[in-house]
Amino acid sequence: MDAARKGSDAPTSAGPRDLLDASTDAAAVVDADGVVLGWTRGAEELLGRPASEVVGGSAARLLAMPGDPARVAGVAQRCRAGMGWSGLISVRHRDGRRIDVDLRVSAAFRIGADECFLISGRERRPQWAVGQSVLDGFLTRSPIGMAVMDLQLRYVWLNDTLERFGGVPREQRLGRRLSDLLPGLQADTLEGLMRKVMETGVPVTDYEYVGWSWADPHRQHAYSTSFFPLVDADGSVTGVCYMVSDVTERWNARRLLSMVNEAGTSIGRTLDVMRTAQELADFAVPRFADFVIVDLLEPVLSTEGHGAWLTDAGPAPAKPVMRRAGMSSVREGCPEAVARVGDRVDFLPPPHDMNLLIDGDAILIPVLDPSDALWVAEQPARAASMREFGLHSLISVPMRARNTALGLATFVRSLNPVPFQPDDVLLARELVARAALCVDNARRYTREHTAAVTLQRSLLPHALTGGTALEVASSYLPADPSGGVGGDWFDVIPLSGARVGLVVGDVVGHGIAAAAAMGRLRTAVQTLADMEMPPDELLAHLDDLVLRLSEERNDDEETARGAAGFLGATCLYAVYDPVTRRCAMARAGHPPPVVVAPDGRVSFPEPPAGPPLGLGGMAFEATEIELAENSLLGLYTDGLIEGADRDMESGMARLGEVLARPGSDLAALCTSAVRQLVPVPQPDDIALLLTRTHALGADHVVSWDVPVDPSAVADIRSRATQQVEAWGFGELAMTTELIVSELVTNAIRHAEPPIRLRLLRDSRLTCEVADASSTAPRLRHARSTDEGGRGLFLVAQLAHRWGARYTSGGKIIWAEQEIS
């Protein structure tokens, strides 16, 4: 009995030691600062160090592995919460041997005023399972983590792969639940899935989740898990088995693709360089980095065309001239930045120069050292910011697109303790490459739009004058950048007899081509107007010109691309005569003019619309209206009246209401009308031409009927001279006498009655001779032996300008003289 009792009390070396038996464990008491306060005999035996050598010193010097502050802080926080911790730690024996120890840390407790922790451990030795060695060897070599849980979801068995995944030793897992060991690994969700599998008997496959483990606390891992029930011979569920594989690489690739796709919808939503740069910064914070800056080369932000970042004509500087274009931070106001958006910067991570932007690769600095001599010497302000805000990891990626260097995008982490990894460089490259294309597109479009607007404005009249016949004001508003500049134009053309030609038009399309076509049409209208054509004939000739331009365009495009193009336009042309106060007009597919009478009544006289220019084969018709003195006449393009509702009738009504408001300043009225009718940018150009009509009174116009008798010339000449002197233009009396004599004599000799002479006193002195003949006079250069033929030549020499225009009853020969 005694021998048997003694035999049963003696420990056996064949079986595994009881996990709850801590009688032979090494133990120590450590305070919150890591100082050893107590040291047991078991600890002396394990490490070969007496208490006198250890107590009072730091426990960190006993480790045989580099210190890990993040892991220590996590363990301390867990123990302060009353949960305790266990894991595998490598320590160093006094003789230099490395010993793997299963370590347990108790919940925090106090000794006096000190916060302390009880640490115990035992040396880990390999265990062999007799009878299951073949099966365990097979499962151990599996790349998939496996575990068996009982009905209470406690670990019954697991393989080495799963032990490596979690970083918690097998002995610490057996008999405990997942939620007790790894609370940060979606344990509640996983246990819920296990219960569902046991209740329904239906397996769950490929459930993915993201978490961290004690084996790698600095990096998130992604796992794919499958669960299936364990059933015994009678069909009852005895537990659940789950298998885990690490799919971090696949998850990272999917995350990269997802972020790049999301970036495609968030970056480059506008054709604006600065906004695109800011969108890149906003997208990356806080998804990817804590602080992002985007610096672009100055030529990229310029609207003047391509250029280098050279100063004057000297060599290229060591650092390029850039401007801060975008910036974002997890901290409000971006206090880490040493430059604001719009400031000039020259930031390049030391020791790189501007070749980084031209042909350099992305830069990864996993650990930033603000005390590094290069940073302190080249970037002292940024080194100070790194120290103050804890900027600890950096990626800088050059922005390039279509073989053009654009700038540099820099990503920095501070609050996120995980440093950038090589995989993060791939994501940074993709984000910057997407943004670089958008920036280059915006840069190219901005320059093209600026060139088109510049061309458009240069082709429009810089100063308008209606003489004494009209008071004139105009307003032109280009389309918003997304629509591109259009081909709207307007003009005021002085004509003979104190008349004024008014024109407004709109070329189909946008861009430089539309602006150039507008310039050609405006020049053509001026030329045709100088030929004294009535409005309907002028539009007919302009239609022929547009047809020819379309044919030229078709030929060019067919040669270049095999495609056809069409050039079309709308136009309204009107001629106002201040003597009769009548306005003749014709239009080609253009909105009608607006007339505001002196009493405020608004009307829209509608001459026959006519087809748009460029269709051909249809005639244009003119109409005449009479305008009271001080009437307001407005010509406009459709962009002013279409508005957001695209209802032209309501737009015309709104225009009439705005123009009918009392006000004497025509320029102010023109500007305010455009501002009120178009408060936000529109996809089409807008042109508005306002005129206030005046009339030439009887004291400005004198006319006489001329008898068809050469002897009457002397009397008509005398009357004209007296009238000119009565108007106070004595210096013009002699030249007027000669001009009247020649024009009247020619009419008597070569034209048909009735003949009439008219003098007009306007900004110029005009002499007009009307007759019933449609035969135009021709200027000749008479030879020295000729007895005649010098009349019109003499008129051309004496007058400022002269010409002929046709009327329904014949023609009028006119000559103008400048009034000093």
C-alpha positions in Angstrom: 0.0 0.0 0.0 2.8 2.4 0.9 4.7 1.6 -2.2 1.6 2.0 -4.2 0.8 5.3 -2.6 4.4 6.4 -3.1 4.2 5.4 -6.7 1.0 7.3 -7.3 2.4 10.4 -5.6 5.5 10.5 -7.7 5.3 12.5 -10.9 5.7 10.7 -14.2 7.8 11.9 -17.1 5.8 10.1 -19.7 2.6 12.2 -19.7 2.2 16.0 -20.3 2.4 18.2 -17.3 -0.9 19.7 -16.0 -1.5 23.1 -17.5 -2.9 24.4 -14.2 0.1 23.2 -12.2 2.3 26.3 -11.7 4.3 24.9 -8.7 7.5 24.8 -10.8 6.9 27.9 -13.0 9.4 30.8 -13.0 7.7 33.9 -11.6 8.5 37.6 -11.1 6.8 40.8 -10.1 7.2 43.8 -12.4 6.0 47.3 -11.9 4.4 49.5 -14.6 7.8 50.9 -15.6 9.2 47.4 -16.3 11.4 47.3 -13.1 11.6 43.8 -11.5 10.4 43.9 -7.9 10.4 40.2 -7.1 12.3 37.1 -8.4 11.5 33.5 -7.5 13.8 30.5 -7.2 12.1 29.0 -10.3 13.1 32.1 -12.2 16.7 31.7 -11.0 16.7 28.1 -12.2 15.2 29.0 -15.6 17.5 31.9 -16.5 20.5 31.2 -14.3 20.3 34.6 -12.7 20.1 35.2 -9.0 17.6 37.7 -7.5 20.4 40.1 -6.5 21.3 40.5 -10.1 17.8 41.0 -11.5 15.7 42.8 -8.8 15.8 46.6 -9.3 16.7 46.3 -13.0 14.7 46.5 -16.2 12.9 43.3 -17.3 13.6 44.3 -20.9 17.3 43.3 -20.7 16.2 39.7 -20.1 14.6 39.4 -23.5 16.4 37.7 -26.5 14.4 39.7 -29.0 14.1 43.4 -30.0 11.8 45.5 -28.0 8.3 46.1 -29.3 6.7 49.1 -27.6 3.4 48.7 -29.4 3.0 45.1 -28.3 4.0 45.9 -24.7 1.5 48.8 -24.6 -1.2 46.5 -25.9 -0.5 43.8 -23.3 -0.4 46.4 -20.5 -3.8 47.8 -21.6 -5.3 44.4 -21.7 -4.0 43.5 -18.2 -5.2 46.8 -16.8 -8.7 45.8 -18.1 -8.5 42.7 -15.9 -8.1 40.2 -18.7 -4.5 39.0 -18.4 -2.4 37.8 -21.3 -0.4 34.8 -22.4 2.0 34.2 -25.2 5.3 32.8 -26.4 8.4 35.0 -25.6 12.1 34.4 -26.2 14.5 35.2 -23.2 18.2 34.8 -22.8 19.9 32.5 -20.3 22.9 33.9 -18.3 25.2 31.7 -20.5 23.8 33.2 -23.7 21.4 30.5 -24.7 18.0 31.5 -26.1 15.0 30.0 -24.4 11.4 30.0 -25.6 9.1 30.5 -22.7 5.3 30.2 -22.5 4.6 33.5 -20.6 1.5 34.5 -18.7 0.9 38.0 -17.4 -1.7 38.5 -14.7 -4.3 41.3 -14.4 -2.8 44.5 -12.9 -2.8 44.9 -9.1 -1.3 47.3 -6.7 1.4 47.0 -4.0 1.1 50.2 -2.1 1.0 53.0 -4.6 2.7 51.0 -7.4 0.8 49.3 -10.2 2.3 45.8 -10.6 2.0 42.7 -12.8 2.7 39.0 -11.9 4.6 37.3 -14.7 5.1 33.5 -14.8 6.5 31.2 -17.4 7.8 27.8 -18.2 10.2 26.6 -20.8 8.5 25.4 -23.9 9.7 21.9 -25.0 8.4 19.9 -28.0 5.7 17.4 -27.3 5.1 14.2 -29.1 1.7 12.6 -29.4 2.1 8.8 -29.5 -0.5 7.1 -31.6 -1.5 10.2 -33.6 1.9 11.1 -34.9 1.0 10.4 -38.5 -2.2 12.4 -38.4 -0.7 15.3 -36.5 2.3 15.4 -38.9 -0.1 15.6 -41.8 -2.2 18.3 -40.3 0.9 20.2 -39.1 2.3 20.5 -42.6 -1.0 21.8 -43.9 -0.8 25.5 -45.0 -4.3 26.0 -43.7 -5.0 26.6 -40.1 -7.4 24.1 -38.5 -9.2 23.8 -35.2 -11.9 21.7 -33.5 -14.3 23.3 -31.1 -16.7 21.6 -28.7 -20.3 22.4 -28.2 -19.4 25.3 -25.9 -17.1 26.6 -28.6 -14.0 25.8 -26.7 -10.8 24.7 -28.4 -10.3 20.9 -28.4 -7.6 20.7 -31.0 -5.7 23.0 -33.4 -2.7 22.6 -35.7 0.5 24.6 -35.8 -0.6 26.8 -38.7 -3.5 28.2 -36.8 -1.2 28.7 -33.8 1.1 30.8 -36.0 -1.8 32.8 -37.4 -3.0 34.0 -34.0 0.3 34.2 -32.2 -1.3 32.5 -29.1 0.3 29.2 -28.0 -1.7 26.0 -28.3 -1.6 25.3 -24.6 -3.2 28.7 -23.9 -6.0 28.0 -26.4 -7.1 24.5 -25.4 -10.2 24.7 -23.2 -10.8 28.4 -23.9 -13.0 30.2 -26.4 -12.0 32.4 -29.3 -13.6 35.5 -27.7 -11.4 35.1 -24.6 -8.2 34.9 -26.6 -8.6 37.3 -29.6 -11.3 39.8 -28.9 -10.2 42.1 -31.7 -10.6 39.4 -34.4 -14.4 39.6 -34.9 -14.7 36.8 -32.4 -18.3 37.4 -31.7 -19.2 37.2 -35.4 -17.1 34.0 -35.9 -18.7 32.3 -32.8 -22.2 33.3 -34.1 -21.3 31.5 -37.4 -20.2 28.4 -35.5 -23.5 28.3 -33.5 -25.4 28.6 -36.8 -23.4 25.8 -38.3 -24.1 23.5 -35.3 -27.8 24.4 -35.2 -28.5 24.0 -39.0 -25.8 21.5 -40.0 -25.1 23.7 -43.1 -21.4 24.5 -43.6 -20.2 28.1 -44.1 -17.4 28.5 -46.7 -15.0 31.3 -47.5 -16.1 33.9 -45.0 -13.6 36.7 -45.2 -12.7 39.1 -42.4 -9.9 41.5 -41.5 -8.1 41.6 -38.1 -4.8 41.5 -36.3 -2.9 38.9 -34.3 -0.3 38.8 -31.6 2.1 37.3 -34.2 2.1 40.5 -36.3 0.4 43.4 -34.3 1.6 46.1 -36.7 -0.2 44.8 -39.8 -3.8 44.0 -40.6 -4.3 40.5 -42.1 -7.2 39.2 -44.1 -8.5 35.6 -43.5 -10.8 33.3 -45.3 -12.6 30.9 -42.9 -14.9 27.9 -43.5 -16.9 26.0 -40.9 -18.5 22.6 -40.9 -20.2 20.5 -38.2 -18.6 17.4 -36.6 -21.1 14.5 -36.5 -20.7 11.2 -34.6 -22.0 7.8 -35.6 -25.5 8.4 -34.4 -25.8 11.7 -36.4 -25.6 14.1 -33.4 -23.4 17.1 -33.6 -20.4 16.9 -31.3 -18.7 20.1 -32.3 -17.5 22.3 -35.2 -14.3 22.4 -37.2 -13.1 25.5 -38.8 -10.3 26.1 -41.3 -8.5 29.4 -41.8 -6.2 30.6 -44.7 -4.4 33.9 -44.8 -5.6 35.8 -47.9 -3.9 39.1 -47.1 -2.2 39.3 -50.5 -5.5 38.7 -52.3 -7.3 41.1 -50.1 -4.7 43.8 -50.7 -4.9 43.3 -54.4 -8.7 43.6 -54.2 -8.5 46.6 -52.0 -6.0 48.2 -54.4 -8.4 47.6 -57.3 -11.4 48.9 -55.3 -9.6 52.1 -54.3 -8.3 52.7 -57.8 -11.9 52.3 -59.2 -13.3 54.6 -56.5 -10.6 57.1 -57.3 -11.8 57.1 -60.9 -15.1 58.5 -59.7 -13.7 60.9 -57.1 -10.6 62.4 -58.9 -10.9 64.4 -62.1 -14.6 65.3 -61.9 -13.8 68.8 -63.3 -11.5 70.1 -66.0 -9.7 72.3 -63.4 -6.1 71.6 -62.5 -6.2 72.9 -59.0 -9.5 71.1 -58.1 -8.1 67.9 -59.5 -5.0 68.1 -57.3 -7.2 68.8 -54.3 -9.4 65.9 -55.1 -6.4 63.6 -55.0 -5.4 64.9 -51.6 -9.0 64.6 -50.2 -9.4 61.1 -51.5 -6.2 59.7 -50.0 -7.0 61.2 -46.5 -7.7 59.2 -44.3 -8.1 56.1 -46.5 -4.4 55.8 -47.2 -2.4 58.5 -45.5 -2.8 61.1 -42.7 -1.3 64.0 -44.6 -1.1 64.5 -48.4 0.4 67.3 -50.4 0.3 67.8 -54.2 2.8 70.2 -55.7 2.6 71.0 -59.5 5.2 72.7 -61.7 4.4 76.3 -62.5 4.1 75.7 -66.3 1.3 73.2 -65.5 -0.7 75.9 -63.8 0.0 78.5 -66.5 -2.4 79.2 -69.3 0.3 80.5 -71.6 1.3 77.2 -73.1 4.1 74.8 -72.5 7.3 75.9 -70.8 10.1 74.8 -68.6 10.8 75.8 -65.0 13.9 77.7 -66.0 14.5 81.1 -64.4 15.4 83.7 -67.1 17.6 82.0 -69.7 20.1 80.4 -67.3 20.5 76.7 -66.5 17.9 74.7 -64.8 17.9 75.1 -61.0 18.7 72.2 -58.7 15.1 72.2 -57.6 12.1 72.9 -59.8 9.7 75.8 -59.3 6.4 74.4 -58.1 3.3 75.6 -56.4 1.2 73.9 -53.8 -2.0 72.8 -55.7 -3.7 70.5 -53.2 -3.4 69.6 -49.5 -5.4 67.6 -47.0 -4.8 66.3 -43.4 -6.6 64.4 -40.7 -5.8 67.4 -38.5 -8.0 70.4 -39.2 -6.2 73.2 -41.0 -3.3 71.1 -42.1 -0.9 72.3 -39.3 1.8 70.0 -40.5 2.2 72.0 -43.7 5.0 74.5 -44.1 3.3 76.1 -47.2 -0.3 76.9 -48.1 -2.2 76.1 -51.3 -0.9 78.6 -54.0 2.5 79.1 -52.4 5.7 78.5 -54.3 7.5 75.4 -53.0 10.5 73.4 -54.0 10.0 70.3 -51.9 11.9 67.1 -52.9 12.8 64.4 -50.4 16.6 64.6 -49.7 18.9 63.9 -51.4 16.9 63.9 -54.7 17.0 66.6 -57.3 14.6 67.6 -60.1 15.6 64.4 -62.1 13.2 62.7 -59.7 10.3 64.5 -61.5 11.6 63.7 -65.0 12.5 60.1 -64.8 12.7 59.1 -61.2 10.7 56.3 -59.4 8.5 56.5 -56.4 10.3 57.0 -53.1 9.5 55.0 -50.0 10.8 56.1 -46.6 9.3 53.6 -44.1 10.8 55.4 -41.1 11.3 59.2 -41.2 14.1 60.5 -39.0 13.8 64.2 -38.3 17.3 64.3 -36.9 18.8 63.1 -40.2 21.5 65.5 -41.3 20.1 65.7 -44.8 16.6 66.7 -43.6 18.0 69.2 -41.1 20.3 70.8 -43.7 17.9 70.8 -46.8 14.5 70.9 -45.2 14.8 72.4 -41.7 11.2 73.6 -41.5 9.8 70.2 -42.5 12.2 68.4 -40.1 10.7 70.5 -37.3 7.2 69.7 -38.4 8.1 66.0 -38.4 9.2 66.2 -34.8 6.2 68.2 -33.7 3.5 66.2 -35.3 5.1 62.8 -35.4 5.3 62.3 -39.1 7.0 58.9 -39.3 6.6 57.4 -42.8 6.6 58.8 -46.3 5.9 58.0 -49.9 6.6 60.5 -52.7 5.4 59.7 -56.3 6.3 61.9 -59.3 3.3 62.9 -61.4 3.9 62.2 -65.1 1.5 61.8 -68.0 2.1 61.5 -71.7 5.9 62.0 -71.2 5.3 65.3 -69.4 6.5 66.0 -65.9 3.7 67.5 -63.9 4.7 67.6 -60.2 5.0 65.5 -57.1 2.5 63.9 -54.7 3.6 63.1 -51.2 1.8 60.8 -48.7 2.7 60.9 -45.0 1.5 59.0 -41.9 1.5 60.3 -38.4 -1.5 59.2 -36.3 -1.6 55.8 -38.1 1.3 54.0 -36.4 1.7 51.5 -39.2 4.6 52.5 -41.5 4.2 52.4 -45.3 5.0 49.0 -46.8 6.2 48.2 -50.4 2.7 47.2 -51.3 1.5 50.7 -50.4 3.8 52.1 -53.0 1.8 50.2 -55.7 -1.4 51.9 -54.5 0.2 55.3 -54.4 1.5 54.9 -57.9 -2.0 54.0 -59.2 -3.7 56.9 -57.5 -1.1 59.4 -58.7 -1.1 57.9 -62.3 -4.9 58.3 -62.4 -4.7 61.9 -61.0 -1.8 62.8 -63.4 -3.9 61.9 -66.4 -6.8 64.0 -65.1 -4.4 66.9 -64.4 -2.9 66.7 -67.8 -6.4 66.6 -69.4 -7.4 69.6 -67.4 -4.2 71.4 -68.3 -4.6 70.8 -72.0 -8.3 71.8 -71.9 -7.6 74.9 -69.9 -5.0 76.1 -72.4 -7.2 75.3 -75.4 -10.2 77.1 -73.7 -8.1 80.1 -72.8 -6.8 80.3 -76.4 -10.3 80.1 -77.8 -11.6 82.8 -75.4 -8.6 85.0 -76.3 -9.2 84.4 -80.0 -12.9 85.1 -79.5 -12.4 88.3 -77.6 -9.7 89.5 -80.1 -12.2 89.0 -83.0 -15.0 90.9 -81.3 -15.1 94.7 -81.6 -13.2 96.5 -78.8 -15.1 99.7 -79.1 -18.5 100.3 -80.6 -20.0 103.6 -81.8 -23.3 104.4 -83.2 -22.5 108.0 -84.1 -25.3 110.4 -83.4 -27.9 107.9 -84.6 -27.5 105.4 -81.8 -26.3 105.1 -78.2 -24.6 101.6 -78.0 -23.7 99.2 -75.2 -22.7 95.5 -75.4 -22.0 92.5 -73.2 -20.3 89.3 -74.0 -20.1 86.3 -71.7 -18.2 83.2 -72.8 -19.5 79.7 -72.0 -18.4 77.9 -68.9 -15.2 75.9 -69.3 -17.0 72.5 -69.6 -18.9 73.7 -72.6 -16.1 75.5 -74.4 -16.2 78.9 -76.0 -18.7 79.3 -78.8 -19.0 81.5 -81.8 -21.3 84.3 -80.8 -20.5 87.8 -82.2 -22.0 91.2 -82.6 -21.0 94.4 -84.4 -22.0 98.0 -85.1 -21.2 99.2 -88.6 -21.4 102.9 -89.6 -23.0 103.3 -93.0 -23.6 106.2 -95.4 -26.3 108.8 -94.8 -25.8 108.6 -91.0 -27.3 105.1 -91.0 -25.9 102.3 -88.8 -25.8 98.6 -89.4 -26.4 96.3 -86.4 -25.5 92.6 -86.5 -25.6 89.7 -84.1 -24.8 86.1 -84.9 -24.0 82.6 -83.5 -21.8 80.0 -85.1 -22.7 76.4 -84.5 -20.2 74.5 -82.3 -17.6 75.4 -79.7 -13.9 75.8 -79.5 -11.2 77.5 -81.5 -12.8 76.4 -84.8 -16.1 78.1 -83.9 -14.2 81.3 -82.9 -12.2 81.3 -86.1 -15.4 80.8 -88.2 -17.0 83.7 -86.3 -14.1 86.0 -87.2 -14.4 85.1 -90.9 -18.2 85.8 -90.8 -17.8 89.1 -89.0 -15.3 90.3 -91.6 -17.6 89.2 -94.4 -20.6 91.0 -92.9 -18.5 94.2 -92.6 -17.4 93.9 -96.2 -21.0 93.2 -97.5 -22.3 96.1 -95.3 -19.8 98.5 -96.8 -21.2 97.5 -100.2 -24.5 99.1 -99.1 -26.4 95.8 -99.4 -29.9 95.7 -97.9 -30.4 93.1 -95.1 -31.9 90.3 -97.1 -29.3 90.5 -99.9 -26.5 90.6 -97.3 -27.8 87.4 -95.7 -28.0 85.7 -99.1 -24.4 86.5 -99.8 -23.4 85.4 -96.3 -25.2 82.1 -96.8 -23.2 81.5 -100.0 -20.0 82.2 -98.1 -21.0 79.7 -95.3 -21.7 77.0 -97.9 -18.3 77.5 -99.4 -16.6 77.4 -96.0 -18.5 74.1 -95.3 -17.2 72.6 -98.5 -13.7 73.6 -97.7 -14.1 72.1 -94.2 -15.5 68.8 -95.7 -12.5 68.5 -98.1 -10.0 69.1 -95.3 -11.7 66.6 -92.9 -12.2 63.9 -95.6 -8.5 64.2 -96.4 -7.5 63.9 -92.8 -10.0 61.5 -91.3 -12.5 60.5 -94.0 -15.2 62.4 -92.2 -17.4 65.3 -93.1 -18.1 68.5 -91.3 -20.8 71.1 -91.3 -20.4 74.8 -90.6 -23.7 76.6 -89.7 -24.7 79.9 -88.1 -27.6 82.1 -87.3 -27.6 85.8 -87.9 -29.7 89.0 -87.6 -28.8 92.1 -89.6 -30.6 95.4 -89.2 -30.0 98.9 -90.6 -31.3 102.0 -88.7 -31.8 105.3 -90.5 -32.0 108.2 -88.0 -33.5 110.5 -90.6 -36.7 108.4 -91.2 -36.4 106.6 -87.9 -37.0 103.3 -89.8 -35.2 100.1 -89.2 -34.9 97.4 -91.9 -34.0 93.9 -90.8 -33.7 90.3 -91.9 -32.7 87.2 -90.0 -31.4 83.8 -90.7 -32.7 81.4 -88.0 -32.0 83.9 -85.2 -34.2 85.0 -82.4 -36.1 88.3 -83.1 -34.9 91.6 -81.6 -36.6 93.2 -78.6 -37.9 96.8 -78.7 -38.8 98.8 -75.6 -40.7 102.0 -76.5 -40.1 105.2 -74.6 -43.3 104.5 -72.6 -42.0 101.1 -71.5 -44.0 98.9 -73.9 -42.1 95.8 -74.9 -42.5 94.1 -78.3 -40.6 91.5 -80.4 -40.9 92.4 -84.0 -40.6 89.2 -86.0 -39.3 89.5 -89.5 -39.5 86.2 -91.4 -37.2 83.8 -89.7 -35.4 82.5 -92.7 -33.2 79.4 -92.6 -29.9 79.2 -90.7 -26.8 80.1 -92.7 -25.2 77.2 -94.5 -28.4 75.3 -95.7 -28.7 77.2 -99.0 -31.6 77.1 -101.5 -34.0 79.3 -99.6 -34.5 83.1 -99.8 -34.4 85.7 -97.0 -37.0 88.4 -96.5 -36.6 91.8 -95.0 -39.1 93.9 -93.1 -39.1 97.5 -91.9 -40.4 99.0 -88.6 -40.5 102.6 -87.4 -38.9 103.3 -84.0 -39.8 106.3 -81.9 -37.0 108.4 -80.7 -35.3 107.1 -77.5 -36.6 103.6 -78.2 -34.5 100.7 -76.9 -33.5 98.1 -79.5 -31.8 94.9 -78.3 -30.1 92.2 -80.3 -29.0 89.0 -78.5 -28.1 85.3 -78.9 -30.1 82.4 -77.8 -27.9 81.7 -74.8 -29.4 84.7 -73.0 -33.0 83.6 -73.2 -32.8 79.8 -73.1 -32.0 79.5 -69.4 -32.2 76.2 -67.4 -35.8 75.5 -68.5 -34.9 75.8 -72.3 -38.1 77.7 -72.8 -37.3 80.5 -75.2 -40.7 82.3 -74.9 -40.4 82.6 -71.2 -36.8 83.7 -71.6 -37.9 86.4 -74.0 -40.5 87.6 -71.6 -38.0 87.8 -68.8 -35.6 89.8 -71.1 -38.4 92.3 -71.9 -39.2 92.7 -68.2 -35.6 93.4 -67.3 -35.0 95.9 -70.2 -38.3 97.7 -69.4 -37.2 98.8 -66.0 -36.4 102.5 -65.9 -32.8 103.5 -66.1 -30.8 106.0 -68.1 -27.3 104.3 -68.1 -27.4 101.9 -71.1 -24.1 100.2 -70.2 -25.3 99.5 -66.7 -28.6 98.2 -68.0 -26.8 95.9 -70.4 -24.6 94.4 -67.7 -27.3 94.0 -65.2 -29.6 92.3 -67.7 -27.0 89.6 -68.4 -26.3 89.2 -64.7 -30.0 88.7 -63.9 -30.9 86.5 -66.7 -27.7 84.3 -66.5 -26.7 84.2 -62.8 -24.6 81.0 -63.2 -22.3 79.8 -66.0 -24.0 78.4 -69.0 -22.9 75.9 -71.6 -23.4 78.5 -74.4 -21.9 81.9 -75.1 -24.0 85.0 -74.5 -24.0 88.2 -76.5 -26.3 91.2 -75.9 -26.2 94.4 -78.0 -28.4 97.3 -76.7 -29.0 100.5 -78.6 -31.0 103.6 -77.8 -32.2 105.4 -81.0 -31.9 109.0 -81.8 -33.3 111.0 -84.8 -31.8 113.6 -87.0 -34.0 116.7 -86.8 -34.9 119.0 -89.6 -32.1 121.3 -88.8 -29.6 118.5 -89.6 -31.1 117.6 -93.0 -31.7 119.7 -96.1 -32.8 118.5 -99.5 -33.7 120.1 -102.9 -35.2 118.7 -106.1 -32.9 119.2 -109.1 -34.3 120.2 -112.5 -33.0 118.2 -115.4 -31.2 121.3 -116.8 -27.5 122.0 -116.8 -28.2 125.6 -116.0 -29.7 124.6 -112.6 -26.4 123.3 -111.4 -25.2 126.8 -110.4 -28.3 127.5 -108.3 -28.1 124.1 -106.5 -24.4 124.6 -105.9 -25.1 128.1 -104.4 -27.8 126.8 -102.1 -25.6 124.0 -100.8 -22.7 126.4 -100.1 -25.0 128.8 -98.2 -26.4 125.9 -96.1 -22.9 124.6 -95.2 -21.9 128.1 -94.1 -25.1 128.5 -92.2 -24.2 125.3 -90.3 -20.9 126.9 -89.4 -18.7 124.8 -91.7 -17.2 127.6 -93.7 -14.0 125.7 -94.2 -15.9 123.0 -96.1 -17.8 125.4 -98.4 -15.4 125.2 -101.3 -15.0 121.4 -101.3 -18.8 121.0 -100.8 -19.3 123.3 -103.8 -17.1 121.1 -106.0 -18.6 117.8 -104.8 -22.1 119.0 -105.4 -21.2 120.4 -108.8 -19.7 117.2 -110.0 -22.4 114.8 -108.6 -25.3 116.9 -109.8 -23.8 117.4 -113.2 -23.2 113.7 -113.6 -26.8 112.9 -112.6 -28.2 115.4 -115.1 -26.0 114.1 -117.9 -26.2 110.3 -117.3 -29.1 109.5 -115.0 -32.8 109.6 -115.1 -35.2 112.0 -113.2 -36.3 112.6 -110.6 -33.0 113.9 -109.2 -32.7 115.1 -105.7 -29.8 116.6 -103.6 -29.6 116.0 -99.8 -27.1 117.4 -97.3 -26.8 115.8 -93.8 -25.0 117.2 -90.9 -24.0 114.4 -88.5 -20.6 113.3 -87.2 -19.6 114.0 -90.9 -21.0 116.2 -93.6 -22.7 114.0 -96.2 -23.8 115.0 -99.7 -26.2 112.7 -101.5 -27.5 112.8 -105.0 -30.4 110.4 -105.8 -31.8 109.6 -109.2 -34.0 106.9 -110.8 -31.3 105.2 -112.7 -29.8 101.8 -111.6 -26.6 102.3 -113.5 -23.7 102.6 -111.1 -21.0 105.3 -111.8 -17.4 104.1 -112.4 -14.3 105.9 -111.3 -11.9 106.5 -114.2 -8.4 107.8 -114.4 -8.6 110.2 -117.3 -5.6 110.6 -119.6 -4.0 114.0 -120.1 -5.6 114.4 -123.6 -9.2 113.5 -122.4 -11.6 116.4 -122.1 -13.8 114.7 -119.3 -13.9 111.7 -117.0 -12.3 113.4 -114.0 -15.5 114.1 -112.0 -15.6 111.1 -109.7 -11.9 111.1 -109.4 -12.1 114.6 -108.1 -14.8 113.7 -105.7 -12.8 110.8 -104.4 -9.8 113.1 -103.8 -11.9 115.7 -101.9 -14.1 113.5 -99.9 -13.2 111.3 -96.8 -15.0 108.5 -98.5 -17.7 108.0 -101.2 -19.9 105.3 -102.7 -23.2 104.3 -104.1 -26.2 102.5 -102.8 -29.3 101.2 -104.5 -32.8 101.9 -103.5 -36.2 100.6 -104.6 -36.5 103.7 -106.9 -32.9 103.9 -108.2 -29.6 104.7 -106.6 -27.9 107.3 -104.4 -24.3 108.6 -104.9 -22.9 109.9 -101.7 -19.7 111.6 -100.4 -18.7 112.3 -96.8 -16.4 115.0 -95.5 -14.8 115.0 -92.1 -15.9 117.8 -89.7 -13.1 119.3 -87.7 
